[in-house]
Amino acid sequence: MNRIYKEVTVEGAGDAYTIQLDGRAIKTPAKSALLLPTRELAKAIAEEWDSQETKIDPASMPLMQAAATAIDRVTPQRKKVIQDIAAYGGTDLVCYRAEYPDSLVAKQSAAWDPLLQWIETRHQITLKTTNSIHHINQEEEALTKMLEIVGLQKDMTLSPLYNITALCGSLVVALAVLDGHVNAEEAFEISELDETHVMEQWGIDAEAMERRKNNKESLAASTRFLELTGIIA
C-alpha cells in the first residue's frame, strides 16, 4: 500500500484516543475502530504511521500490529486467548532443566530459580521442575492461579502478553515482564539461555542469529506496548 496521506494526528474519542490520517480515523484491518487506551500509546503508533515513506510496511509498525490484534483477534475470542496463554504454564521453559553439562545446569539454575522464587512470593504459585525430557504435571492449584491472573488482564494487555509468552516459551517470564520484575533484555537472555549456551560451544549460526534478532526486537516492542498502556510503570 502506498502512503497517500500527509498529516498524522492524535485525537480524543471519549475516554480513548484515535489516530487520524489527514483527518480520517484509522481502522483496523478488520475495519473496526482503532480506539487506544492512552495518549502515549496513540502518539507512539502515530509516529509509526508518520515514519512510513512511499510504501506502508506493516512489519515496521509493531505497536500498530499489537493494537489491531487486540481489537480484531483478542476481543472476539478472548476466552480462547486466555486459555492459550495460560496453557504455557503447564509446560513452562523454566521448569525443564538440563541434566548436563554442569555449566548449563548452573546457568539455568542461576537464571531460572529466582523466577520460580519470585512467582511463589508474588503470586503464591509453586511450580515443579524436572531434569527429564518427559512432561511433568503441575499442581492444579498452580495452573488455576495462572489462568486467573491471565484472565484478569484487559484485551490490550493480552495481545502483547501472548506474544511475550510465546516468544519466551514461558508464562512465568511473561508475568515477570508484566509485573516489571524483569525487562525485555532480561527476558530475552533468560529465554534464550539454552541457545546462547549452544552458540558459545559450537559457534554462531547465521539463521539462528537472525531468529534471535527478530525475537529480541519483538520482545522489546511488546514490552514497550505494555509500558505505553501504563501496565508497566
N, C-alpha and C positions, 0 to 999 in steps of 0.2 A: 504494500500500500504506500502510495506517495504522500508526502507531507504537503497538504494544501492549506493549512491554517497558518496564521501569522502570530496570533496572541493567545497565550495560555494564562488563565486566571483562576483563582480560588474564590468560590462564593459560598456564603452560608445558606443552609437549607434546613430551617428549623433547628434541631439540636445536632445536625450533621453538617457536612461540607461536601460540595461538589467541585468538579474541575470543568471549566468551560474552555472550548476552543473557538475563538472568535465569537464568543457569546452563546455558544450552544453547548449544553451539558453533555459530558461524555457518558456513554452507556457501556455496559459490559459486553463481551462477545455474545452473550445470550439475550442482549437487548434490555437488560434490567438497569434501573437507575444505579449509578455508582455513588453511593452515599457512604461517606467516610466519617469515622467517629471523632477524629481530632484534626485541628487545623494543621498541626505539624505533619501528620501523615499526608494530608491533602497537598500541602506545599511540596513535600518530597516527591510525590507522584507527579505533580505538575512540572517539577524540574525534569523528571524523566521524559515527559512529553516535549518539553521545551528544548531538550538536548538532542532530539531527533533532527536529522539533517534532511536530505532529499527523500529518503526512504524511512518508513516506520519499521523498526526492528524490535518485535516483542521480546526477544531474548535479552535485550539490553534494558528491559523495564521490569525487574523482578518484583518491585513493590506493587506495581500495577497488576502484575500477574497474581500475586498473593491476594490482593483485594478482590479481584474478579473471581478468583477461585472460591473465596469465602462466600461471595454472593451467589454465584452460579452453580457451585457444586456442593459446598458445605451446607448451606441453608436448606436446600431441597432434600438432602439425605443426612441430616445432622446425626441421627441415631447411629447410622452405619459408620459414619466417620469417627464418631466417639468410640465405637466398638473396635474399629480397625486400629486406632491409635493405642487404645488400652491393651490390645492383644499383644503388643510388643513387650509388655511387662512379663508375659509368660515365657518369653524366650530372650530375655534381655542380655545384650552383649556383655555387661559387666558381671554376669553370673556364670559365664562359661570360661573357664580358665585352662591354660596350657599345663601339661604335666612336665614338660621340658622344652627347651633348655632352661637351666636355672636362671639365666639372665632375663629371659622373657617372663618367667614366673614372677621374678622380683619386680619387673616393670609393671606387670598387670596388678600385682598386689599394691604397689605404691600409688598407682593412678586410680584404681577402681575401688579399693577398700574404703577410702574416705567418702566416696559417693554413697556406698551402702550404709555407712555410718550416718551420713547426712540425711538420707531419706528415712532412716529409722528414727532419728531425732526430730526431723522436721514434720514428717507425716505419720509417724508410728507404723511404718511399713517395714517388716523384716523379710528379706529375701534370702533364699538358699543359694549356695554356689556349688559348682561341681568341676572336677577335672576330667570328667568323662565326656565323650562326644555324644552320648545319649541324652535325650531330653530329660530334664528334671521338672517334676511337678511342684509348682509353688503353692503355698497355702492359699486356700480360697479367700481367706480374710484379706490377705495382701492384694490379691487380684481385684477383689471388690473395692478396696480402698483406692486403688489406682484408677479404676473405672469411674468412681465417684469424683475424683479430682479432675479428671479429663472432662467429665460431664458438666462440671461447674463453669467451664470456660465458654466465652462468647464465640460466635461464629468467626469473627475477625481474628480471634486468637487461635482457633482450631486450625485454620489454614496454615500459618507458619509453624505451629506446633507439630502438625502432621509431617511437614517437610523435615524439620529438625529430627524428629523421631526416626523417620525412615532413613535419612542420611546417616545417622549415628548408629542405627540398629538398636537403639536403647531409649526406652521411655524414661529411665532414671536420669540419663544425661539431659534429655529434653526438659524434664521437670526442673532440673537444676538450673538450666538456662532460663526457663520461665520465671524462676524464683530469684534470678540474679546471682545465684550461688557460683556459677561459672560463666565465663563469657564465650563468645563464638570461637575465638582462638583456642581456648582451653578445651571446649567441646570437640573441636576438630582433632586436636592432639590426642585426647582421650579415646576417641572412637577410631582413630587411625593407628593406634599403638601397634597392633599386630603387623599391619602393612609397613609401618616405619621400621620395625624390627627386621622384617624380611629384606627391605631395601638396604638396610645397614649391613646385613650379612652377605647379600648376593648382588648388590648393585642396583642402579636406577633403571627402571623400565619406562620408556617414553609414554606408552599408553597409560600406565599406572599414574605417572606424573600428571598427565592431562586430566584423568579422572579425579585425582586429588585436588587439583587446581579448581576444577568446576565445583566439587563438593565444598571446598573451603569458601568460595565466593557465594554459593547458595546458602550456606550456613550463616555467613555474615549478613546477607540480605534478609534472611528470615529473622535473625536476632534484631537487626535494625528495625524491622517492621514492628516487632513487639515493643521496642523502645519508643517508637513514634506513636504508638497507640496508648502509651502510658502504662503498659503492663509491667515492663521492666523500668525501674527508676534509673 
